[in-house]
Amino acid sequence: HERLGEETRQGTVVGQIQGPEDQVKEMKFWLKNVGSPSSRIDRAVFSNERDIPKWSCKAFVPATEHANPC
């Protein structure tokens, strides 16, 4: 199982998002403006954005459910 978000030693989180463009935009908005209840968002930087022919994940299950089908 692959984790899509990981906390760094600097206290930041890095990860990747895959999916339909509208859902990616919605997730980016959530990451930039809402975040998890215990997070403090100072800024959000998105890079290396590109179209990919095949996603490596078919679904997302929150880490709180202890499973991710990637």
C-alpha positions in Angstrom: 0.0 0.0 0.0 1.2 3.4 -0.9 0.8 6.5 1.3 -0.3 9.5 -0.7 0.7 12.1 1.9 3.7 12.0 4.2 4.9 14.4 6.9 8.4 15.6 6.5 11.0 16.5 9.2 10.3 20.2 8.5 6.7 19.8 9.6 5.4 19.9 6.0 3.3 17.4 4.1 4.2 16.1 0.6 2.0 13.8 -1.5 0.4 13.3 -4.8 -3.1 13.7 -6.2 -4.6 11.7 -9.1 -8.0 11.8 -10.6 -10.4 13.7 -12.8 -9.5 17.3 -13.2 -12.5 18.7 -11.4 -11.9 16.4 -8.4 -8.2 17.3 -8.3 -9.1 21.0 -8.3 -11.5 20.4 -5.4 -8.9 18.5 -3.4 -6.3 21.3 -4.0 -8.8 23.8 -2.7 -9.4 21.7 0.4 -5.7 21.2 1.0 -5.0 25.0 0.6 -7.9 26.4 2.5 -9.4 23.7 4.9 -7.0 20.8 5.7 -7.4 18.3 8.5 -8.7 19.5 11.9 -5.3 19.3 13.5 -3.4 21.1 10.7 -2.3 24.7 10.4 -2.0 25.7 6.7 0.6 28.4 6.1 0.8 27.8 2.3 0.2 25.1 -0.3 2.5 24.6 -3.2 1.5 22.3 -6.1 4.2 21.3 -8.6 5.0 18.8 -11.3 1.4 18.9 -12.5 0.7 16.9 -15.7 -1.8 14.6 -17.4 -1.1 10.9 -16.9 -2.5 8.2 -19.1 -3.2 5.8 -16.3 -3.7 6.5 -12.6 -1.8 4.3 -10.1 -4.7 4.5 -7.6 -8.3 3.5 -8.3 -9.7 4.9 -5.0 -8.8 6.8 -1.9 -9.4 5.7 1.6 -8.6 8.1 4.4 -5.6 7.1 6.6 -7.9 7.0 9.6 -9.5 3.9 8.0 -6.0 2.2 7.9 -6.2 1.1 4.3 -5.4 2.6 0.9 -6.1 0.5 -2.2 -3.1 1.9 -4.1 
